[in-house]
């Protein structure tokens, strides 16, 4: 390639990847040619003082259109921390928390920390978080420039979520010292075939599964497994394009509209375990001295099928047997050893009929790490960063699992009030934009506190509207009786009302929306309902259901879309009516 044209292209902002694509070469080839020509970026300080005073804040950006460089070089041992990039649904602020704690931990140990992140709206990009901040895109090219210019000792790619994680193998291939768990181990956990082989070796069960690269292959795999199946692309963020499908028709629609399957990016097809209990387990491991400590086990309130970033969770588990808990602990230790994890690891389990299945393993920071850390009073991300840099867990005093005497409930916060008309039913694809915590010695109170914090406080009296799918009708009488015992009046449409009446309970019948008035929407608009229980009839919801659920959101009425969350609400209301709630700081619980 003409040297002058290359200089011009870089000055105009063309990346090596773009140039490679336009010239029919590889990015590595373009990079080699550019470096051979001595064409590298220079770094300028962001003028945080608007030219009124000289700026010293170490914020840097790269440029090719001027040769002067403003980096203040040092001889200190340097570690680069890769941030999460732009905040978006699926890429939570929890990863930023981990990056911040990594910077703090390494600075404590005398290392110079370099944060690379393109998002100014995060704590990791505050002026006092790291020693130097580079406002740069999280691409292989830009990260390599900084690493080489600063002569870094190592880099941490496991704290910023999927975005930096995808760069790990490429960075390692170009000479970057990736601290902590190796990119090969991460790849082994992410690659479906290698992961299955590892579980087979360890004798750990997983749901039956298959791979598909075409629509027809997906249908064949699904028919082998029997519907319902969980389908998802490979290497995705926040469960994007993940879906539960119940028929060939739904699956074909998914393959045509939701994904672009190929041999390089196959679609994963898993048998979906209906009514299974899902559990997230976070641990910290030190492969060097064989120390593996479970940080926390979080039992999902909703049944399996809801993304872990959306699900309400309880720590410690409240319905699982000791045998099940011990099994999960055993599996977690075995996988951490096999993957030679150095730092954090998250495992997602599904428990059905006392059998523990592994759904997914992530040898990296997870979005539950901040919650677990605050619950147990141990900064897991901070300890993990020190372990990745060479410290030992045993020397830092964290050698035993902490089993709390109180309950912590995580509840998610959703943006549904900003998107009126959008159905609120949760799925394997993440939709939440934040989370809250409820802490108490009583589980019901802890759950009630989480609902208050999420903006949907549980009512203590009034009317409850119940409308459930046919599959859940058998559970309605017990649910309705619990509400009546708590002093609530019942409201329902035809089918559900009939089931309630058969159980001998009084219920007010109202019309379905299509049948006329008064209907659930009228009652919601008039503030005549204090709680809604509405479970979906299937993957494709009916119009009435969507209107009821969005109406509840619009009027600020608490709504439960699963029977498990409705039962949790009953326990919370019962506890509130019995004793009310007290307030303590997080530190007082520790």
VOVO-591367 format. One line per 8 residues: number of its first residue (from 1); their letters; for each residue x, y, z of C-alpha. Coordinates in steps of 0.05 Angstrom, whole numbers. Example, Ala and Ser with C-alpha at 12.3 -4.5 7.8 and 13.67 -1.06 7.14 Angstrom:
% VOVO-591367
1) as) 246/-90/156  273/-21/143;
END
This chain:
% VOVO-591367
1) xxxxxxxx) 0/0/0  24/70/-17  57/100/45  28/170/33  -42/142/25  -34/102/89  -13/164/127  -73/201/99;
9) xxxxxxxx) -121/144/116  -98/141/188  -102/217/196  -174/213/170  -191/161/223  -191/96/185  -175/37/229  -128/-19/210;
17) xxxxxxxx) -189/-65/205  -224/-18/156  -161/-10/114  -152/-86/113  -224/-96/91  -217/-43/35  -151/-70/9  -165/-144/14;
25) xxxxxxxx) -111/-158/66  -109/-180/139  -109/-132/197  -43/-162/221  -11/-147/153  -35/-74/154  -10/-66/225  58/-94/207;
33) xxxxxxxx) 65/-48/147  43/13/186  92/-1/243  148/-15/194  136/54/165  140/85/235  67/105/233  40/103/304;
41) xxxxxxxx) -8/149/340  13/204/388  -26/217/452  -53/285/474  -80/308/541  -154/324/545  -156/398/564  -199/394/627;
49) xxxxxxxx) -187/468/643  -214/497/577  -147/530/563  -154/576/624  -100/539/661  -50/484/645  -85/416/650  -50/360/688;
57) xxxxxxxx) -107/310/694  -80/247/659  -136/239/608  -109/219/540  -134/209/469  -96/186/407  -86/224/342  -48/215/277;
65) xxxxxxxx) -51/287/254  4/315/299  69/286/321  78/313/391  63/267/449  41/289/518  45/224/557  86/231/621;
73) xxxxxxxx) 124/166/619  146/131/683  189/70/699  136/40/746  107/-29/735  43/-17/695  -22/-56/689  -75/-39/637;
81) xxxxxxxx) -148/-49/656  -198/-56/599  -266/-24/615  -334/-43/589  -344/12/538  -413/44/529  -467/27/580  -524/-10/547;
89) xxxxxxxx) -574/-63/565  -534/-126/575  -470/-89/592  -485/-68/662  -451/-17/707  -432/-77/751  -372/-89/706  -350/-17/716;
97) xxxxxxxx) -352/-31/791  -304/-88/781  -257/-46/739  -256/9/792  -240/-40/848  -185/-70/806  -153/-1/797  -158/13/871;
105) xxxxxxxx) -129/-55/890  -69/-50/843  -53/21/863  -52/-3/936  1/-53/915  45/1/883  28/-14/810  13/41/760;
113) xxxxxxxx) -57/31/732  -80/50/662  -155/49/648  -178/42/576  -251/60/567  -290/101/516  -347/118/563  -340/183/603;
121) xxxxxxxx) -404/168/643  -373/117/690  -335/117/755  -276/81/721  -264/144/680  -264/191/740  -200/230/748  -179/197/813;
129) xxxxxxxx) -195/124/797  -133/104/758  -64/135/747  -78/146/673  -141/144/632  -144/132/557  -209/152/522  -201/101/467;
137) xxxxxxxx) -245/50/431  -239/-21/457  -209/-50/394  -148/-93/385  -111/-38/348  -123/17/400  -109/-27/460  -44/-53/430;
145) xxxxxxxx) -21/19/416  -29/38/489  1/-26/516  63/-18/473  70/57/482  67/51/558  109/-14/560  57/-47/606;
153) xxxxxxxx) 73/-108/647  4/-138/640  -69/-127/623  -135/-146/656  -190/-164/606  -237/-204/651  -270/-147/689  -304/-106/634;
161) xxxxxxxx) -355/-156/609  -358/-189/540  -329/-131/501  -257/-133/526  -262/-209/536  -270/-217/461  -202/-183/452  -163/-229/499;
169) xxxxxxxx) -138/-281/449  -118/-228/398  -81/-188/450  -44/-249/476  -25/-268/404  7/-199/398  50/-205/460  3/-178/514;
177) xxxxxxxx) 10/-210/582  -63/-225/601  -65/-229/677  -109/-280/712  -145/-337/679  -115/-351/610  -153/-333/546  -148/-407/528;
185) xxxxxxxx) -187/-426/590  -238/-372/576  -245/-398/505  -253/-469/532  -313/-446/574  -344/-404/518  -336/-455/461  -394/-503/465;
193) xxxxxxxx) -358/-566/441  -297/-556/485  -342/-539/544  -383/-603/535  -319/-644/531  -295/-614/596  -360/-629/632  -359/-701/605;
201) xxxxxxxx) -288/-709/632  -310/-683/701  -374/-724/702  -417/-661/709  -486/-662/676  -512/-608/630  -579/-603/594  -579/-641/528;
209) xxxxxxxx) -556/-595/472  -533/-588/401  -505/-539/350  -536/-514/285  -508/-472/228  -572/-471/186  -647/-467/196  -658/-541/178;
217) xxxxxxxx) -602/-563/224  -634/-524/282  -701/-558/270  -669/-627/269  -632/-613/334  -695/-586/368  -736/-647/347  -682/-692/376;
225) xxxxxxxx) -684/-655/442  -760/-646/444  -790/-577/453  -784/-529/488  -713/-512/472  -669/-452/487  -635/-422/426  -580/-370/425;
233) xxxxxxxx) -522/-345/384  -450/-358/404  -409/-306/442  -464/-256/458  -473/-201/510  -530/-200/559  -568/-258/529  -579/-219/464;
241) xxxxxxxx) -624/-257/415  -633/-313/465  -703/-344/463  -744/-403/487  -782/-435/429  -838/-485/431  -848/-507/359  -816/-515/290;
249) xxxxxxxx) -852/-453/266  -825/-410/323  -755/-438/312  -755/-425/237  -779/-353/249  -722/-345/300  -670/-371/251  -695/-326/195;
257) xxxxxxxx) -701/-262/235  -660/-263/299  -592/-292/281  -542/-300/225  -517/-371/233  -452/-396/202  -399/-449/215  -359/-395/250;
265) xxxxxxxx) -418/-372/292  -464/-431/304  -531/-427/340  -533/-464/406  -595/-507/418  -606/-530/490  -662/-571/520  -701/-522/564;
273) xxxxxxxx) -713/-547/634  -783/-522/651  -798/-504/723  -725/-514/743  -694/-471/797  -635/-430/772  -576/-413/816  -516/-367/804;
281) xxxxxxxx) -452/-384/840  -394/-334/844  -326/-357/868  -255/-331/872  -198/-378/856  -123/-378/861  -96/-431/814  -26/-421/839;
289) xxxxxxxx) -39/-447/910  -103/-485/896  -149/-441/938  -221/-436/914  -272/-399/956  -347/-393/940  -366/-320/948  -441/-330/944;
297) xxxxxxxx) -497/-374/919  -557/-336/892  -623/-374/882  -668/-343/830  -739/-326/851  -764/-337/780  -758/-406/748  -704/-419/697;
305) xxxxxxxx) -711/-381/632  -703/-310/659  -635/-278/646  -593/-274/709  -587/-199/699  -663/-193/704  -681/-245/755  -695/-231/828;
313) xxxxxxxx) -646/-270/871  -639/-292/943  -573/-301/979  -563/-351/1011  -608/-404/977  -674/-413/1014  -708/-474/983  -650/-519/962;
321) xxxxxxxx) -629/-580/1001  -560/-588/1033  -545/-643/984  -559/-596/925  -517/-540/955  -459/-587/968  -463/-614/897  -460/-543/868;
329) xxxxxxxx) -400/-528/912  -366/-592/890  -379/-578/816  -354/-506/823  -289/-528/854  -278/-581/801  -289/-533/743  -246/-478/774;
337) xxxxxxxx) -189/-528/781  -198/-556/711  -198/-486/680  -141/-463/725  -180/-401/744  -140/-344/773  -189/-291/795  -265/-293/790;
345) xxxxxxxx) -312/-345/761  -388/-348/754  -428/-412/744  -501/-416/727  -537/-479/749  -607/-507/739  -636/-554/791  -693/-600/772;
353) xxxxxxxx) -716/-661/810  -654/-655/855  -608/-661/795  -558/-604/786  -544/-584/714  -491/-535/692  -518/-484/643  -459/-439/634;
361) xxxxxxxx) -390/-423/663  -358/-354/658  -285/-351/683  -290/-275/692  -325/-222/733  -400/-228/731  -455/-176/741  -472/-207/809;
369) xxxxxxxx) -403/-194/839  -421/-125/868  -484/-153/900  -448/-212/931  -391/-168/955  -437/-120/990  -477/-177/1021  -418/-214/1051;
377) xxxxxxxx) -375/-153/1065  -316/-177/1024  -292/-137/962  -286/-197/915  -265/-157/854  -211/-122/894  -183/-188/920  -188/-220/852;
385) xxxxxxxx) -146/-164/820  -92/-174/872  -93/-250/860  -87/-237/785  -26/-193/797  8/-247/839  -18/-242/910  -45/-303/947;
393) xxxxxxxx) -115/-310/976  -87/-345/1036  -43/-285/1052  -101/-237/1046  -143/-274/1097  -201/-296/1054  -199/-372/1061  -269/-393/1080;
401) xxxxxxxx) -338/-387/1049  -384/-338/1086  -455/-362/1099  -495/-303/1123  -546/-305/1180  -589/-254/1143  -622/-251/1075  -604/-209/1015;
409) xxxxxxxx) -652/-202/958  -631/-173/890  -687/-142/849  -678/-113/780  -701/-45/755  -731/-40/686  -743/18/638  -813/-4/619;
417) xxxxxxxx) -844/62/640  -802/96/586  -829/49/532  -904/47/541  -935/-12/503  -873/-55/508  -891/-122/541  -856/-132/608;
425) xxxxxxxx) -851/-207/606  -781/-229/623  -741/-277/579  -671/-303/569  -652/-236/537  -632/-184/588  -676/-122/593  -660/-90/661;
433) xxxxxxxx) -621/-26/669  -603/-31/743  -614/-68/808  -629/-58/882  -618/-95/946  -662/-114/1005  -629/-138/1070  -662/-166/1131;
441) xxxxxxxx) -661/-223/1181  -730/-242/1155  -734/-265/1082  -803/-237/1072  -781/-168/1097  -718/-171/1054  -761/-184/993  -809/-128/1011;
449) xxxxxxxx) -751/-80/1019  -725/-99/950  -793/-83/920  -795/-15/955  -726/1/929  -746/-19/858  -804/29/860  -861/-22/869;
457) xxxxxxxx) -876/-25/944  -921/-83/963  -992/-64/984  -1018/-84/1053  -1092/-82/1034  -1139/-72/976  -1157/-113/914  -1115/-163/876;
465) xxxxxxxx) -1128/-180/803  -1109/-251/785  -1105/-277/714  -1062/-338/699  -1050/-385/641  -1084/-452/637  -1019/-485/656  -1020/-449/723;
473) xxxxxxxx) -1094/-456/740  -1082/-513/790  -1041/-467/834  -1092/-411/835  -1135/-435/895  -1076/-436/944  -1051/-369/918  -1120/-337/923;
481) xxxxxxxx) -1131/-364/994  -1065/-334/1016  -1087/-265/991  -1156/-272/1025  -1123/-293/1090  -1082/-229/1086  -1146/-188/1079  -1146/-175/1004;
489) xxxxxxxx) -1207/-177/958  -1201/-218/895  -1216/-196/824  -1211/-240/762  -1237/-252/692  -1279/-313/672  -1232/-372/671  -1191/-355/732;
497) xxxxxxxx) -1253/-331/770  -1287/-399/758  -1227/-435/789  -1227/-389/850  -1303/-398/860  -1296/-473/857  -1248/-469/916  -1302/-434/957;
505) xxxxxxxx) -1272/-364/956  -1308/-300/939  -1284/-265/876  -1309/-206/835  -1317/-225/762  -1300/-172/710  -1300/-172/635  -1240/-187/592;
513) xxxxxxxx) -1219/-125/553  -1252/-151/489  -1317/-167/526  -1333/-96/547  -1331/-56/612  -1313/-56/668  -1249/-92/651  -1179/-95/682;
521) xxxxxxxx) -1155/-32/646  -1214/8/675  -1197/-15/746  -1123/1/736  -1138/71/710  -1185/85/768  -1133/60/819  -1181/5/841;
529) xxxxxxxx) -1128/-49/838  -1069/-52/886  -1034/-113/858  -1036/-152/793  -1017/-225/783  -1015/-240/708  -976/-299/679  -966/-306/604;
537) xxxxxxxx) -1004/-358/563  -944/-374/520  -885/-348/482  -930/-304/439  -973/-265/488  -1045/-246/475  -1064/-174/464  -1105/-171/529;
545) xxxxxxxx) -1045/-194/570  -999/-141/541  -1050/-86/553  -1060/-108/626  -985/-112/640  -969/-45/606  -1030/-14/641  -1002/-36/708;
553) xxxxxxxx) -935/-4/692  -968/60/668  -1009/67/733  -952/46/779  -988/-16/803  -943/-73/828  -947/-132/780  -923/-203/786;
561) xxxxxxxx) -914/-242/721  -893/-309/751  -926/-350/806  -859/-354/843  -855/-278/848  -929/-276/869  -913/-325/926  -852/-283/945;
569) xxxxxxxx) -898/-222/948  -947/-259/993  -890/-276/1041  -867/-204/1039  -937/-176/1054  -947/-227/1110  -881/-207/1142  -895/-133/1136;
577) xxxxxxxx) -964/-139/1167  -936/-181/1224  -876/-139/1245  -862/-83/1197  -791/-69/1177  -730/-38/1209  -672/-1/1178  -598/-17/1187;
585) xxxxxx) -536/1/1147  -502/-52/1106  -442/-48/1153  -486/-66/1212  -504/-132/1180  -431/-151/1170;
END
